[in-house]
């Protein structure tokens, strides 16, 4: 049980939106934390997210091409093992869709 709890704790580094000072913090996934920059005293809220959620997060103020470019850049920065896991996940989902379409004789 202790192992599961420790896996939900995320250590993060972010930059202050005001002075660009790098700040480290940790929290449990789903927590909304109030961050206080010691350099300029700026306070703001940050939601602690799962790393996978962050990779595929979408900014509605950007267009499709910009969002896809950002996701591609984040994906390239991942360790190889994580990339392989994501590729396998998408492969299995696509295989499942193909099998269902054959079973129900549906064309996509």
Secondary structure as UniProt FT lines:
FT   HELIX           2..7
FT   STRAND          9..15
FT   TURN            17..19
FT   STRAND          22..28
FT   TURN            29..30
FT   STRAND          32..36
FT   TURN            38..40
FT   STRAND          43..47
FT   HELIX           51..55
FT   TURN            60..61
FT   HELIX           64..76
FT   HELIX           80..104
//
